[in-house]
Amino acid sequence: MRRILLTFALVLSAVMLSAQEGRVRVACVGNSITWGHGIKDRDHDTYPAVLGRLLGDGYEVGNFGICGCTMMNKGDQPYMKEQAYRDALAFNPDIVIIKLGTNDSKPQNWKYKDTFMDDMRTLVTSFQNLPTKPKIYICYPIPSTYTRWDINDSVTRHGVIPCIKRVAKKMHLPVIDLYTAFTPYVHLLPDNVHPNEDGAALIAQWLSLRILEDRK
């Protein structure tokens, strides 16, 4: 009986692994907004978690957000120096959603603004070089209602977003304008920076619509 159960377990494991390998892997790269700061049930209510449910069983969505991270390698917490970045690469995604830039707007980080575009190109290229050749979406940061934690919405709007736009255009990357989309919903930012569960669900809806539309 024990041998039969062991055989069954091995077969089931192989079937599950095969099913996972057949799914489209989506890597959500970002900062605390991606990670889910302020959201009580992160396994269920962050935008990557909701995105996974909206996309369905054919997709596997990974949350590779890290609180406080910057696009810039000279920032106070560079994303590309985090384990989450290495984990996102090892995930071998078919789709990558990059949502960074909010923390780059802080004065201690934005003083290195001349490096932003080069570092963004480096990040994007590292994913483009994966064997899976993933489709990469670049998101504009969502707005913040006033300066908090030194995050500066004016810098985001007039500095970070134009830099993202220029790199995305040159690298022929699809852009998802979460800044404009979220502007009518800033009341869903209880701390003026991070979306609550309803705000995260909205972000997931916009992302899922774009992904599913592009894959038709």
C-alpha positions, 0 to 999 in steps of 0.5 A: 500500500505504501508503495502504491501511495508513493507511486501515486504521489510521484505521478500527481507531482509530475502532473502538477509540474507539467500543468505549471510548466504549461502556464503563462508566467507573469512576473510583477516587478515593482516596489511597495505598491506591487508588494502590497504595503497596507494590504492585510491579506497580501496573498489574496488582495495585492494587485498581482494576486488579483491579476492571477485570478482575473487571468485564470488558470492558464497563468501563473503570476509572481509578485516580485515587489520589494518595498522602497525599491528604486529603478536607479542603481544609485538610489537608496535601495536599487531593485537590481541589487535585491534578491527579488530581482534575481528571483524574477529572472529565475522565474523565467517569465513569459510576461514582465510587468515593470512598475518602478519609479515612485521611490526614484522621485525622492530628493536623495534619489532624484539627484541621480536622475541622469542615470535613470534611463540607462538603468531602466534600459539595463533592467529591461534588457536583462529580462529581454535576454532570458530564453523565454523572450518575455513581453515586457510592459512598462507602467507609469507610477500611480499618482500620490496626493501629496509629498510623503516619505519624500515621494514627490508627485511633481517629480513623478509626473514631470521627471520620472514619467517622461524618462520612462516614456522616452526609454519605452519609445526607443525600446519599442515597449508597450506602456500602461499609463497607470498614472492617468488611469488612477488619477480619478481614484486617489481616494483609494490611497489611504496613506496618499501613496499606496492603494487599498484593496479596491485600488489594487483590484483596479490596477489588476483589472487594467493590467489584465485587460491589456494582457488579454487584449494583446494575446488575442 
